[in-house]
Amino acid sequence: MKNEIVLTIGWVVAIQGVLGFVGRTWFDNDWGLLHLWFTPPTALYIAMAVVGAALAYVGETAKKRSKARTY
């Protein structure tokens, strides 16, 4: 259960980071939900994408390890 939560949070954070970075860099406006509450700098979007990808990776590997233990 914990692995799925980490995986889901990782994907959501990574997608928000990528959407914000791509929208601001190539289309001159922010995409995603974060810009509705405050205006983050572009570096924060990049950091969110990296941290989110790392969380998704950790969640995915933990999920695979737990499946391997059950067999």
PQR file with spaces between the fields and no chain letter, atoms N, CA, C, O and H, PARSE charges and radii, in Angstrom:
ATOM       1  N    MET     1       0.817   -1.195    0.000 -0.4000 1.5000
ATOM       2  CA   MET     1       0.000    0.000    0.000 -0.0000 2.0000
ATOM       3  C    MET     1       0.862    1.261    0.000  0.5500 1.7000
ATOM       4  O    MET     1       0.595    2.196   -0.755 -0.5500 1.4000
ATOM       5  N    LYS     2       1.888    1.290    0.837 -0.4000 1.5000
ATOM       6  CA   LYS     2       2.761    2.454    0.913 -0.0000 2.0000
ATOM       7  C    LYS     2       3.483    2.680   -0.408  0.5500 1.7000
ATOM       8  O    LYS     2       3.684    3.823   -0.818 -0.5500 1.4000
ATOM       9  H    LYS     2       2.105    0.531    1.450  0.4000 1.0000
ATOM      10  N    ASN     3       3.873    1.597   -1.076 -0.4000 1.5000
ATOM      11  CA   ASN     3       4.578    1.723   -2.344 -0.0000 2.0000
ATOM      12  C    ASN     3       3.715    2.379   -3.413  0.5500 1.7000
ATOM      13  O    ASN     3       4.205    3.174   -4.216 -0.5500 1.4000
ATOM      14  H    ASN     3       3.709    0.668   -0.742  0.4000 1.0000
ATOM      15  N    GLU     4       2.426    2.043   -3.420 -0.4000 1.5000
ATOM      16  CA   GLU     4       1.533    2.632   -4.402 -0.0000 2.0000
ATOM      17  C    GLU     4       1.320    4.125   -4.145  0.5500 1.7000
ATOM      18  O    GLU     4       1.179    4.904   -5.087 -0.5500 1.4000
ATOM      19  H    GLU     4       2.028    1.397   -2.768  0.4000 1.0000
ATOM      20  N    ILE     5       1.296    4.519   -2.881 -0.4000 1.5000
ATOM      21  CA   ILE     5       1.128    5.931   -2.550 -0.0000 2.0000
ATOM      22  C    ILE     5       2.352    6.724   -2.989  0.5500 1.7000
ATOM      23  O    ILE     5       2.218    7.796   -3.580 -0.5500 1.4000
ATOM      24  H    ILE     5       1.411    3.886   -2.115  0.4000 1.0000
ATOM      25  N    VAL     6       3.551    6.204   -2.704 -0.4000 1.5000
ATOM      26  CA   VAL     6       4.781    6.867   -3.121 -0.0000 2.0000
ATOM      27  C    VAL     6       4.838    6.950   -4.643  0.5500 1.7000
ATOM      28  O    VAL     6       5.223    7.979   -5.198 -0.5500 1.4000
ATOM      29  H    VAL     6       3.660    5.333   -2.224  0.4000 1.0000
ATOM      30  N    LEU     7       4.460    5.882   -5.306 -0.4000 1.5000
ATOM      31  CA   LEU     7       4.452    5.854   -6.768 -0.0000 2.0000
ATOM      32  C    LEU     7       3.495    6.896   -7.335  0.5500 1.7000
ATOM      33  O    LEU     7       3.854    7.618   -8.264 -0.5500 1.4000
ATOM      34  H    LEU     7       4.147    5.046   -4.855  0.4000 1.0000
ATOM      35  N    THR     8       2.297    6.984   -6.796 -0.4000 1.5000
ATOM      36  CA   THR     8       1.301    7.939   -7.283 -0.0000 2.0000
ATOM      37  C    THR     8       1.737    9.380   -7.037  0.5500 1.7000
ATOM      38  O    THR     8       1.616   10.229   -7.920 -0.5500 1.4000
ATOM      39  H    THR     8       2.006    6.397   -6.041  0.4000 1.0000
ATOM      40  N    ILE     9       2.241    9.651   -5.847 -0.4000 1.5000
ATOM      41  CA   ILE     9       2.724   11.002   -5.542 -0.0000 2.0000
ATOM      42  C    ILE     9       3.882   11.363   -6.463  0.5500 1.7000
ATOM      43  O    ILE     9       3.967   12.493   -6.944 -0.5500 1.4000
ATOM      44  H    ILE     9       2.340    8.961   -5.129  0.4000 1.0000
ATOM      45  N    GLY    10       4.770   10.412   -6.709 -0.4000 1.5000
ATOM      46  CA   GLY    10       5.895   10.661   -7.607 -0.0000 2.0000
ATOM      47  C    GLY    10       5.443   11.020   -9.009  0.5500 1.7000
ATOM      48  O    GLY    10       5.951   11.972   -9.602 -0.5500 1.4000
ATOM      49  H    GLY    10       4.701    9.494   -6.318  0.4000 1.0000
ATOM      50  N    TRP    11       4.498   10.271   -9.543 -0.4000 1.5000
ATOM      51  CA   TRP    11       4.000   10.565  -10.892 -0.0000 2.0000
ATOM      52  C    TRP    11       3.317   11.925  -10.956  0.5500 1.7000
ATOM      53  O    TRP    11       3.527   12.676  -11.909 -0.5500 1.4000
ATOM      54  H    TRP    11       4.086    9.498   -9.061  0.4000 1.0000
ATOM      55  N    VAL    12       2.506   12.250   -9.958 -0.4000 1.5000
ATOM      56  CA   VAL    12       1.792   13.532   -9.965 -0.0000 2.0000
ATOM      57  C    VAL    12       2.775   14.696   -9.886  0.5500 1.7000
ATOM      58  O    VAL    12       2.639   15.673  -10.621 -0.5500 1.4000
ATOM      59  H    VAL    12       2.336   11.640   -9.184  0.4000 1.0000
ATOM      60  N    VAL    13       3.756   14.597   -9.007 -0.4000 1.5000
ATOM      61  CA   VAL    13       4.749   15.667   -8.857 -0.0000 2.0000
ATOM      62  C    VAL    13       5.589   15.794  -10.128  0.5500 1.7000
ATOM      63  O    VAL    13       5.868   16.908  -10.572 -0.5500 1.4000
ATOM      64  H    VAL    13       3.867   13.802   -8.409  0.4000 1.0000
ATOM      65  N    ALA    14       5.993   14.675  -10.713 -0.4000 1.5000
ATOM      66  CA   ALA    14       6.793   14.721  -11.942 -0.0000 2.0000
ATOM      67  C    ALA    14       6.001   15.336  -13.089  0.5500 1.7000
ATOM      68  O    ALA    14       6.535   16.151  -13.841 -0.5500 1.4000
ATOM      69  H    ALA    14       5.767   13.770  -10.352  0.4000 1.0000
ATOM      70  N    ILE    15       4.744   14.958  -13.232 -0.4000 1.5000
ATOM      71  CA   ILE    15       3.927   15.501  -14.316 -0.0000 2.0000
ATOM      72  C    ILE    15       3.704   17.003  -14.123  0.5500 1.7000
ATOM      73  O    ILE    15       3.767   17.764  -15.089 -0.5500 1.4000
ATOM      74  H    ILE    15       4.310   14.295  -12.622  0.4000 1.0000
ATOM      75  N    GLN    16       3.445   17.432  -12.895 -0.4000 1.5000
ATOM      76  CA   GLN    16       3.270   18.858  -12.643 -0.0000 2.0000
ATOM      77  C    GLN    16       4.552   19.638  -12.949  0.5500 1.7000
ATOM      78  O    GLN    16       4.501   20.738  -13.501 -0.5500 1.4000
ATOM      79  H    GLN    16       3.394   16.814  -12.111  0.4000 1.0000
ATOM      80  N    GLY    17       5.698   19.062  -12.587 -0.4000 1.5000
ATOM      81  CA   GLY    17       6.965   19.725  -12.870 -0.0000 2.0000
ATOM      82  C    GLY    17       7.237   19.840  -14.356  0.5500 1.7000
ATOM      83  O    GLY    17       7.673   20.888  -14.834 -0.5500 1.4000
ATOM      84  H    GLY    17       5.740   18.169  -12.139  0.4000 1.0000
ATOM      85  N    VAL    18       6.982   18.764  -15.090 -0.4000 1.5000
ATOM      86  CA   VAL    18       7.216   18.789  -16.539 -0.0000 2.0000
ATOM      87  C    VAL    18       6.243   19.744  -17.228  0.5500 1.7000
ATOM      88  O    VAL    18       6.637   20.517  -18.101 -0.5500 1.4000
ATOM      89  H    VAL    18       6.628   17.913  -14.702  0.4000 1.0000
ATOM      90  N    LEU    19       4.971   19.687  -16.830 -0.4000 1.5000
ATOM      91  CA   LEU    19       3.986   20.587  -17.436 -0.0000 2.0000
ATOM      92  C    LEU    19       4.332   22.054  -17.184  0.5500 1.7000
ATOM      93  O    LEU    19       4.243   22.879  -18.094 -0.5500 1.4000
ATOM      94  H    LEU    19       4.651   19.059  -16.121  0.4000 1.0000
ATOM      95  N    GLY    20       4.719   22.375  -15.970 -0.4000 1.5000
ATOM      96  CA   GLY    20       5.082   23.755  -15.653 -0.0000 2.0000
ATOM      97  C    GLY    20       6.301   24.218  -16.427  0.5500 1.7000
ATOM      98  O    GLY    20       6.325   25.336  -16.943 -0.5500 1.4000
ATOM      99  H    GLY    20       4.791   21.706  -15.230  0.4000 1.0000
ATOM     100  N    PHE    21       7.309   23.372  -16.509 -0.4000 1.5000
ATOM     101  CA   PHE    21       8.531   23.744  -17.232 -0.0000 2.0000
ATOM     102  C    PHE    21       8.275   23.900  -18.723  0.5500 1.7000
ATOM     103  O    PHE    21       8.692   24.891  -19.322 -0.5500 1.4000
ATOM     104  H    PHE    21       7.289   22.465  -16.090  0.4000 1.0000
ATOM     105  N    VAL    22       7.597   22.939  -19.326 -0.4000 1.5000
ATOM     106  CA   VAL    22       7.328   22.998  -20.765 -0.0000 2.0000
ATOM     107  C    VAL    22       6.432   24.186  -21.099  0.5500 1.7000
ATOM     108  O    VAL    22       6.687   24.909  -22.063 -0.5500 1.4000
ATOM     109  H    VAL    22       7.258   22.134  -18.839  0.4000 1.0000
ATOM     110  N    GLY    23       5.393   24.386  -20.313 -0.4000 1.5000
ATOM     111  CA   GLY    23       4.498   25.499  -20.572 -0.0000 2.0000
ATOM     112  C    GLY    23       5.180   26.845  -20.473  0.5500 1.7000
ATOM     113  O    GLY    23       4.964   27.723  -21.308 -0.5500 1.4000
ATOM     114  H    GLY    23       5.185   23.799  -19.530  0.4000 1.0000
ATOM     115  N    ARG    24       6.003   27.007  -19.454 -0.4000 1.5000
ATOM     116  CA   ARG    24       6.678   28.295  -19.285 -0.0000 2.0000
ATOM     117  C    ARG    24       7.790   28.494  -20.304  0.5500 1.7000
ATOM     118  O    ARG    24       7.992   29.609  -20.783 -0.5500 1.4000
ATOM     119  H    ARG    24       6.179   26.293  -18.776  0.4000 1.0000
ATOM     120  N    THR    25       8.513   27.435  -20.643 -0.4000 1.5000
ATOM     121  CA   THR    25       9.660   27.572  -21.524 -0.0000 2.0000
ATOM     122  C    THR    25       9.260   27.774  -22.981  0.5500 1.7000
ATOM     123  O    THR    25       9.799   28.653  -23.654 -0.5500 1.4000
ATOM     124  H    THR    25       8.349   26.528  -20.254  0.4000 1.0000
ATOM     125  N    TRP    26       8.325   26.975  -23.472 -0.4000 1.5000
ATOM     126  CA   TRP    26       8.017   27.021  -24.899 -0.0000 2.0000
ATOM     127  C    TRP    26       6.693   27.701  -25.240  0.5500 1.7000
ATOM     128  O    TRP    26       6.477   28.059  -26.398 -0.5500 1.4000
ATOM     129  H    TRP    26       7.887   26.262  -22.926  0.4000 1.0000
ATOM     130  N    PHE    27       5.811   27.886  -24.278 -0.4000 1.5000
ATOM     131  CA   PHE    27       4.504   28.457  -24.590 -0.0000 2.0000
ATOM     132  C    PHE    27       4.178   29.719  -23.795  0.5500 1.7000
ATOM     133  O    PHE    27       3.061   30.226  -23.897 -0.5500 1.4000
ATOM     134  H    PHE    27       5.986   27.595  -23.337  0.4000 1.0000
ATOM     135  N    ASP    28       5.112   30.235  -23.014 -0.4000 1.5000
ATOM     136  CA   ASP    28       4.993   31.503  -22.282 -0.0000 2.0000
ATOM     137  C    ASP    28       3.841   31.576  -21.287  0.5500 1.7000
ATOM     138  O    ASP    28       3.414   32.671  -20.922 -0.5500 1.4000
ATOM     139  H    ASP    28       6.019   29.824  -22.931  0.4000 1.0000
ATOM     140  N    ASN    29       3.329   30.428  -20.842 -0.4000 1.5000
ATOM     141  CA   ASN    29       2.376   30.418  -19.732 -0.0000 2.0000
ATOM     142  C    ASN    29       2.505   29.087  -19.004  0.5500 1.7000
ATOM     143  O    ASN    29       2.887   28.074  -19.590 -0.5500 1.4000
ATOM     144  H    ASN    29       3.675   29.538  -21.138  0.4000 1.0000
ATOM     145  N    ASP    30       2.182   29.108  -17.723 -0.4000 1.5000
ATOM     146  CA   ASP    30       2.324   27.893  -16.911 -0.0000 2.0000
ATOM     147  C    ASP    30       1.191   26.923  -17.188  0.5500 1.7000
ATOM     148  O    ASP    30       0.052   27.324  -17.429 -0.5500 1.4000
ATOM     149  H    ASP    30       1.871   29.931  -17.247  0.4000 1.0000
ATOM     150  N    TRP    31       1.519   25.652  -17.150 -0.4000 1.5000
ATOM     151  CA   TRP    31       0.518   24.600  -17.258 -0.0000 2.0000
ATOM     152  C    TRP    31       0.465   23.874  -15.928  0.5500 1.7000
ATOM     153  O    TRP    31       1.361   24.035  -15.099 -0.5500 1.4000
ATOM     154  H    TRP    31       2.444   25.326  -16.955  0.4000 1.0000
ATOM     155  N    GLY    32      -0.554   23.091  -15.717 -0.4000 1.5000
ATOM     156  CA   GLY    32      -0.693   22.338  -14.482 -0.0000 2.0000
ATOM     157  C    GLY    32      -1.494   23.111  -13.454  0.5500 1.7000
ATOM     158  O    GLY    32      -2.145   24.104  -13.779 -0.5500 1.4000
ATOM     159  H    GLY    32      -1.281   22.961  -16.391  0.4000 1.0000
ATOM     160  N    LEU    33      -1.446   22.649  -12.205 -0.4000 1.5000
ATOM     161  CA   LEU    33      -2.254   23.256  -11.153 -0.0000 2.0000
ATOM     162  C    LEU    33      -1.487   24.190  -10.228  0.5500 1.7000
ATOM     163  O    LEU    33      -2.087   25.053   -9.586 -0.5500 1.4000
ATOM     164  H    LEU    33      -0.918   21.842  -11.941  0.4000 1.0000
ATOM     165  N    LEU    34      -0.194   24.033  -10.154 -0.4000 1.5000
ATOM     166  CA   LEU    34       0.591   24.765   -9.161 -0.0000 2.0000
ATOM     167  C    LEU    34       0.520   26.272   -9.359  0.5500 1.7000
ATOM     168  O    LEU    34       0.519   27.021   -8.382 -0.5500 1.4000
ATOM     169  H    LEU    34       0.293   23.332  -10.676  0.4000 1.0000
ATOM     170  N    HIS    35       0.460   26.726  -10.599 -0.4000 1.5000
ATOM     171  CA   HIS    35       0.447   28.165  -10.860 -0.0000 2.0000
ATOM     172  C    HIS    35      -0.864   28.833  -10.438  0.5500 1.7000
ATOM     173  O    HIS    35      -0.949   30.060  -10.402 -0.5500 1.4000
ATOM     174  H    HIS    35       0.461   26.117  -11.393  0.4000 1.0000
ATOM     175  N    LEU    36      -1.870   28.041  -10.123 -0.4000 1.5000
ATOM     176  CA   LEU    36      -3.126   28.629   -9.658 -0.0000 2.0000
ATOM     177  C    LEU    36      -3.004   29.182   -8.241  0.5500 1.7000
ATOM     178  O    LEU    36      -3.751   30.087   -7.870 -0.5500 1.4000
ATOM     179  H    LEU    36      -1.801   27.044  -10.152  0.4000 1.0000
ATOM     180  N    TRP    37      -2.069   28.651   -7.440 -0.4000 1.5000
ATOM     181  CA   TRP    37      -1.911   29.087   -6.064 -0.0000 2.0000
ATOM     182  C    TRP    37      -0.781   30.082   -5.884  0.5500 1.7000
ATOM     183  O    TRP    37      -0.908   31.012   -5.087 -0.5500 1.4000
ATOM     184  H    TRP    37      -1.462   27.916   -7.742  0.4000 1.0000
ATOM     185  N    PHE    38       0.320   29.915   -6.602 -0.4000 1.5000
ATOM     186  CA   PHE    38       1.427   30.874   -6.552 -0.0000 2.0000
ATOM     187  C    PHE    38       2.251   30.715   -7.818  0.5500 1.7000
ATOM     188  O    PHE    38       2.048   29.769   -8.579 -0.5500 1.4000
ATOM     189  H    PHE    38       0.423   29.160   -7.249  0.4000 1.0000
ATOM     190  N    THR    39       3.173   31.628   -8.045 -0.4000 1.5000
ATOM     191  CA   THR    39       3.995   31.610   -9.256 -0.0000 2.0000
ATOM     192  C    THR    39       5.389   31.098   -8.905  0.5500 1.7000
ATOM     193  O    THR    39       6.229   31.862   -8.429 -0.5500 1.4000
ATOM     194  H    THR    39       3.338   32.397   -7.426  0.4000 1.0000
ATOM     195  N    PRO    40       5.637   29.818   -9.136 -0.5600 1.5000
ATOM     196  CA   PRO    40       6.954   29.267   -8.805  0.2800 2.0000
ATOM     197  C    PRO    40       7.981   29.597   -9.890  0.5500 1.7000
ATOM     198  O    PRO    40       7.619   29.798  -11.049 -0.5500 1.4000
ATOM     199  N    PRO    41       9.246   29.653   -9.518 -0.5600 1.5000
ATOM     200  CA   PRO    41      10.283   29.864  -10.528  0.2800 2.0000
ATOM     201  C    PRO    41      10.468   28.612  -11.390  0.5500 1.7000
ATOM     202  O    PRO    41      10.055   27.516  -11.012 -0.5500 1.4000
ATOM     203  N    THR    42      11.085   28.795  -12.531 -0.4000 1.5000
ATOM     204  CA   THR    42      11.290   27.686  -13.456 -0.0000 2.0000
ATOM     205  C    THR    42      12.159   26.597  -12.840  0.5500 1.7000
ATOM     206  O    THR    42      11.950   25.413  -13.107 -0.5500 1.4000
ATOM     207  H    THR    42      11.420   29.686  -12.837  0.4000 1.0000
ATOM     208  N    ALA    43      13.123   26.980  -12.028 -0.4000 1.5000
ATOM     209  CA   ALA    43      13.990   25.987  -11.380 -0.0000 2.0000
ATOM     210  C    ALA    43      13.195   25.061  -10.465  0.5500 1.7000
ATOM     211  O    ALA    43      13.544   23.889  -10.322 -0.5500 1.4000
ATOM     212  H    ALA    43      13.293   27.941  -11.812  0.4000 1.0000
ATOM     213  N    LEU    44      12.138   25.566   -9.848 -0.4000 1.5000
ATOM     214  CA   LEU    44      11.305   24.721   -8.999 -0.0000 2.0000
ATOM     215  C    LEU    44      10.578   23.671   -9.835  0.5500 1.7000
ATOM     216  O    LEU    44      10.426   22.531   -9.398 -0.5500 1.4000
ATOM     217  H    LEU    44      11.855   26.518   -9.964  0.4000 1.0000
ATOM     218  N    TYR    45      10.135   24.039  -11.015 -0.4000 1.5000
ATOM     219  CA   TYR    45       9.501   23.066  -11.899 -0.0000 2.0000
ATOM     220  C    TYR    45      10.475   21.947  -12.278  0.5500 1.7000
ATOM     221  O    TYR    45      10.098   20.776  -12.312 -0.5500 1.4000
ATOM     222  H    TYR    45      10.258   24.965  -11.370  0.4000 1.0000
ATOM     223  N    ILE    46      11.702   22.306  -12.556 -0.4000 1.5000
ATOM     224  CA   ILE    46      12.717   21.302  -12.898 -0.0000 2.0000
ATOM     225  C    ILE    46      12.982   20.400  -11.692  0.5500 1.7000
ATOM     226  O    ILE    46      13.068   19.180  -11.832 -0.5500 1.4000
ATOM     227  H    ILE    46      12.008   23.258  -12.528  0.4000 1.0000
ATOM     228  N    ALA    47      13.109   20.998  -10.519 -0.4000 1.5000
ATOM     229  CA   ALA    47      13.344   20.208   -9.299 -0.0000 2.0000
ATOM     230  C    ALA    47      12.168   19.282   -9.022  0.5500 1.7000
ATOM     231  O    ALA    47      12.368   18.140   -8.607 -0.5500 1.4000
ATOM     232  H    ALA    47      13.039   21.989  -10.406  0.4000 1.0000
ATOM     233  N    MET    48      10.952   19.752   -9.245 -0.4000 1.5000
ATOM     234  CA   MET    48       9.772   18.913   -9.044 -0.0000 2.0000
ATOM     235  C    MET    48       9.783   17.719   -9.993  0.5500 1.7000
ATOM     236  O    MET    48       9.450   16.603   -9.594 -0.5500 1.4000
ATOM     237  H    MET    48      10.790   20.679   -9.583  0.4000 1.0000
ATOM     238  N    ALA    49      10.164   17.949  -11.241 -0.4000 1.5000
ATOM     239  CA   ALA    49      10.210   16.854  -12.206 -0.0000 2.0000
ATOM     240  C    ALA    49      11.237   15.805  -11.792  0.5500 1.7000
ATOM     241  O    ALA    49      10.978   14.606  -11.901 -0.5500 1.4000
ATOM     242  H    ALA    49      10.435   18.856  -11.565  0.4000 1.0000
ATOM     243  N    VAL    50      12.387   16.243  -11.324 -0.4000 1.5000
ATOM     244  CA   VAL    50      13.447   15.313  -10.919 -0.0000 2.0000
ATOM     245  C    VAL    50      13.045   14.551   -9.655  0.5500 1.7000
ATOM     246  O    VAL    50      13.193   13.330   -9.595 -0.5500 1.4000
ATOM     247  H    VAL    50      12.598   17.216  -11.236  0.4000 1.0000
ATOM     248  N    VAL    51      12.543   15.259   -8.655 -0.4000 1.5000
ATOM     249  CA   VAL    51      12.134   14.600   -7.405 -0.0000 2.0000
ATOM     250  C    VAL    51      10.966   13.655   -7.648  0.5500 1.7000
ATOM     251  O    VAL    51      10.928   12.557   -7.092 -0.5500 1.4000
ATOM     252  H    VAL    51      12.423   16.250   -8.704  0.4000 1.0000
ATOM     253  N    GLY    52      10.021   14.072   -8.468 -0.4000 1.5000
ATOM     254  CA   GLY    52       8.888   13.217   -8.787 -0.0000 2.0000
ATOM     255  C    GLY    52       9.302   11.958   -9.525  0.5500 1.7000
ATOM     256  O    GLY    52       8.789   10.873   -9.252 -0.5500 1.4000
ATOM     257  H    GLY    52      10.052   14.964   -8.920  0.4000 1.0000
ATOM     258  N    ALA    53      10.235   12.103  -10.464 -0.4000 1.5000
ATOM     259  CA   ALA    53      10.732   10.926  -11.177 -0.0000 2.0000
ATOM     260  C    ALA    53      11.467    9.984  -10.231  0.5500 1.7000
ATOM     261  O    ALA    53      11.349    8.765  -10.350 -0.5500 1.4000
ATOM     262  H    ALA    53      10.652   12.984  -10.686  0.4000 1.0000
ATOM     263  N    ALA    54      12.222   10.545   -9.294 -0.4000 1.5000
ATOM     264  CA   ALA    54      12.924    9.706   -8.323 -0.0000 2.0000
ATOM     265  C    ALA    54      11.935    8.969   -7.417  0.5500 1.7000
ATOM     266  O    ALA    54      12.125    7.788   -7.124 -0.5500 1.4000
ATOM     267  H    ALA    54      12.318   11.535   -9.197  0.4000 1.0000
ATOM     268  N    LEU    55      10.888    9.656   -6.975 -0.4000 1.5000
ATOM     269  CA   LEU    55       9.874    8.997   -6.151 -0.0000 2.0000
ATOM     270  C    LEU    55       9.151    7.904   -6.929  0.5500 1.7000
ATOM     271  O    LEU    55       8.882    6.830   -6.391 -0.5500 1.4000
ATOM     272  H    LEU    55      10.734   10.615   -7.212  0.4000 1.0000
ATOM     273  N    ALA    56       8.838    8.173   -8.185 -0.4000 1.5000
ATOM     274  CA   ALA    56       8.173    7.162   -9.010 -0.0000 2.0000
ATOM     275  C    ALA    56       9.081    5.953   -9.207  0.5500 1.7000
ATOM     276  O    ALA    56       8.612    4.815   -9.185 -0.5500 1.4000
ATOM     277  H    ALA    56       9.057    9.046   -8.622  0.4000 1.0000
ATOM     278  N    TYR    57      10.360    6.188   -9.397 -0.4000 1.5000
ATOM     279  CA   TYR    57      11.313    5.093   -9.557 -0.0000 2.0000
ATOM     280  C    TYR    57      11.403    4.249   -8.282  0.5500 1.7000
ATOM     281  O    TYR    57      11.398    3.019   -8.338 -0.5500 1.4000
ATOM     282  H    TYR    57      10.741    7.112   -9.415  0.4000 1.0000
ATOM     283  N    VAL    58      11.486    4.924   -7.142 -0.4000 1.5000
ATOM     284  CA   VAL    58      11.557    4.205   -5.868 -0.0000 2.0000
ATOM     285  C    VAL    58      10.284    3.399   -5.638  0.5500 1.7000
ATOM     286  O    VAL    58      10.346    2.243   -5.222 -0.5500 1.4000
ATOM     287  H    VAL    58      11.490    5.923   -7.097  0.4000 1.0000
ATOM     288  N    GLY    59       9.140    4.004   -5.905 -0.4000 1.5000
ATOM     289  CA   GLY    59       7.875    3.295   -5.735 -0.0000 2.0000
ATOM     290  C    GLY    59       7.738    2.109   -6.665  0.5500 1.7000
ATOM     291  O    GLY    59       7.230    1.060   -6.269 -0.5500 1.4000
ATOM     292  H    GLY    59       9.090    4.943   -6.243  0.4000 1.0000
ATOM     293  N    GLU    60       8.193    2.268   -7.905 -0.4000 1.5000
ATOM     294  CA   GLU    60       8.105    1.176   -8.878 -0.0000 2.0000
ATOM     295  C    GLU    60       9.034    0.022   -8.512  0.5500 1.7000
ATOM     296  O    GLU    60       8.637   -1.140   -8.607 -0.5500 1.4000
ATOM     297  H    GLU    60       8.606    3.120   -8.226  0.4000 1.0000
ATOM     298  N    THR    61      10.255    0.322   -8.097 -0.4000 1.5000
ATOM     299  CA   THR    61      11.177   -0.755   -7.724 -0.0000 2.0000
ATOM     300  C    THR    61      10.714   -1.462   -6.448  0.5500 1.7000
ATOM     301  O    THR    61      10.857   -2.678   -6.324 -0.5500 1.4000
ATOM     302  H    THR    61      10.577    1.265   -8.020  0.4000 1.0000
ATOM     303  N    ALA    62      10.159   -0.701   -5.502 -0.4000 1.5000
ATOM     304  CA   ALA    62       9.648   -1.327   -4.282 -0.0000 2.0000
ATOM     305  C    ALA    62       8.457   -2.223   -4.594  0.5500 1.7000
ATOM     306  O    ALA    62       8.299   -3.284   -3.991 -0.5500 1.4000
ATOM     307  H    ALA    62      10.043    0.287   -5.603  0.4000 1.0000
ATOM     308  N    LYS    63       7.625   -1.801   -5.529 -0.4000 1.5000
ATOM     309  CA   LYS    63       6.480   -2.620   -5.922 -0.0000 2.0000
ATOM     310  C    LYS    63       6.939   -3.915   -6.591  0.5500 1.7000
ATOM     311  O    LYS    63       6.373   -4.980   -6.346 -0.5500 1.4000
ATOM     312  H    LYS    63       7.753   -0.939   -6.019  0.4000 1.0000
ATOM     313  N    LYS    64       7.954   -3.816   -7.427 -0.4000 1.5000
ATOM     314  CA   LYS    64       8.483   -5.009   -8.078 -0.0000 2.0000
ATOM     315  C    LYS    64       9.137   -5.951   -7.069  0.5500 1.7000
ATOM     316  O    LYS    64       9.013   -7.171   -7.179 -0.5500 1.4000
ATOM     317  H    LYS    64       8.413   -2.950   -7.626  0.4000 1.0000
ATOM     318  N    ARG    65       9.837   -5.376   -6.080 -0.4000 1.5000
ATOM     319  CA   ARG    65      10.468   -6.207   -5.040 -0.0000 2.0000
ATOM     320  C    ARG    65       9.414   -6.931   -4.202  0.5500 1.7000
ATOM     321  O    ARG    65       9.586   -8.102   -3.862 -0.5500 1.4000
ATOM     322  H    ARG    65       9.938   -4.386   -5.990  0.4000 1.0000
ATOM     323  N    SER    66       8.338   -6.246   -3.873 -0.4000 1.5000
ATOM     324  CA   SER    66       7.309   -6.890   -3.068 -0.0000 2.0000
ATOM     325  C    SER    66       6.583   -7.978   -3.865  0.5500 1.7000
ATOM     326  O    SER    66       6.162   -8.980   -3.288 -0.5500 1.4000
ATOM     327  H    SER    66       8.198   -5.295   -4.148  0.4000 1.0000
ATOM     328  N    LYS    67       6.430   -7.800   -5.166 -0.4000 1.5000
ATOM     329  CA   LYS    67       5.833   -8.855   -5.999 -0.0000 2.0000
ATOM     330  C    LYS    67       6.763  -10.048   -6.088  0.5500 1.7000
ATOM     331  O    LYS    67       6.301  -11.189   -6.084 -0.5500 1.4000
ATOM     332  H    LYS    67       6.772   -6.985   -5.635  0.4000 1.0000
ATOM     333  N    ALA    68       8.072   -9.808   -6.168 -0.4000 1.5000
ATOM     334  CA   ALA    68       9.030  -10.902   -6.269 -0.0000 2.0000
ATOM     335  C    ALA    68       9.058  -11.714   -4.978  0.5500 1.7000
ATOM     336  O    ALA    68       9.301  -12.920   -5.020 -0.5500 1.4000
ATOM     337  H    ALA    68       8.447   -8.881   -6.171  0.4000 1.0000
ATOM     338  N    ARG    69       8.817  -11.089   -3.850 -0.4000 1.5000
ATOM     339  CA   ARG    69       8.808  -11.808   -2.565 -0.0000 2.0000
ATOM     340  C    ARG    69       7.598  -12.719   -2.422  0.5500 1.7000
ATOM     341  O    ARG    69       7.675  -13.737   -1.735 -0.5500 1.4000
ATOM     342  H    ARG    69       8.619  -10.110   -3.816  0.4000 1.0000
ATOM     343  N    THR    70       6.483  -12.375   -3.056 -0.4000 1.5000
ATOM     344  CA   THR    70       5.277  -13.157   -2.882 -0.0000 2.0000
ATOM     345  C    THR    70       5.311  -14.454   -3.675  0.5500 1.7000
ATOM     346  O    THR    70       4.570  -15.383   -3.353 -0.5500 1.4000
ATOM     347  H    THR    70       6.420  -11.548   -3.614  0.4000 1.0000
ATOM     348  N    TYR    71       6.146  -14.545   -4.696 -0.4000 1.5000
ATOM     349  CA   TYR    71       6.194  -15.766   -5.521 -0.0000 2.0000
ATOM     350  C    TYR    71       7.245  -16.725   -5.037  0.5500 1.7000
ATOM     351  O    TYR    71       7.417  -17.798   -5.616 -0.5500 1.4000
ATOM     352  H    TYR    71       6.748  -13.790   -4.957  0.4000 1.0000
